[in-house]
Amino acid sequence: MDNRDIKSFKGVWVFAEQRQGVLTPVVIELLGEGKKLASKIGVELCAFLAGDNVDDLIPELIQHGTDKVYYVNNKLLHNYTTDGYAKVLEKAVEEYKPEIILIGATHIGRDLAPRIASKLNTGLTADCTKLEIDEEDGKLLQTRPAFGGNLMATIICPETRPQMCTVRPGVMDKAIKDTSKTGDIIDVKVDLSEDDIRTEVLNIIKIKKDMIPLTDADIIVSGGMGIKNADGFKLLKELADILGGTIGASRATVDAGWIDRSRQVGQTGTTVRPKVYIACGISGAIQHLAGMQDSGIIVAINTNPNAPIFDVADYGIVGDIYEVVPQLIELLKDGARLEELFNKG
């Protein structure tokens, strides 16, 4: 494949990552963003789906905006392996030549994308938070945080195709479902054997999670260094549980070892867009704001009235979280009092 013959490459592809027959949430986000990109350059939006008996996922991809689904069905793809998935995606790209490939920056995506880029001898931009089309020449402008989130770098791939990037989950708007939409299904034939796969998945052990994933939560109660110690998260979790939400954290609290890194919100953590984001004892560093400022409603609780977090907050409370949060909890537990307050308003 001559990857410098740029004009021979057409279409925007989304890698439809699935685990045990379920699409990962980032796929729907990529389809939404991919549709925007495809519309701007006048090409089709396509999805690439690989697995073993995951045909049921094809209608879901089409209903979320896909014009074509390229599909590889093979029992050797039942579980993800780098060798197996890399070979089938590489062969599909060589045959059908998409100009853009979007892959979620998940554990699988971060493993697969560099392997494909290397095999195809093209560029890859990792962990993108913004994608645009250059108005002059149609190139993909891929923006990602650099130097610990202190600046944003926009990267292009001018000389080779496809243009590849991994995209951070939770950043892009999800595609809108249209049950009336139709699309084409292309059965991609790839000669895949056990000899092509150097690893064997013996068992998959799921980690038991007692908290809602940040990207799935409608309400997030986050803690910063203002909570003073790790025990402060117990108070925040009590508030989150009453609200039916989950807890998040600033990078500083994660670095201090107070909470697991999976709870980190921000440019170097998880980007979130909940309906309600409650920031407790978080000053509002630019890296944190970049990961939560698109939330529906932002409530800030901080002892410093000049904290930057108040600049993006819809509601602000100047006070100690150990005084404010317990009062909120008691108020939420008292349904009659809540009703009285709403009736007064």
Secondary structure, DSSP 8 states (H G I E B T S, - for coil): --TT-GGG---EEEE--EETTEE-HHHHHHHHHHHHHHHHHT--EEEEEEESS-TTHHHHHHHTT-SEEEEEE-GGGSS--HHHHHHHHHHHHHHH--SEEEEE-SHHHHHHHHHHHHHHT--EEEEESEEEE-TTT--EEEEEEETTTTEEEEE---SSSSEEEEE-TTSS------TT---EEEE------GGG-------------SS--GGG-SEEEEE-GGG-STTHHHHHHHHHHHHT-EEEE-HHHHHTTSS-GGGBBSTTSB----SEEEEES----HHHHTTTTT-SEEEEEES-TT-THHHH-SEEEES-HHHHHHHHHHHHH-HHHHHHHHHH-
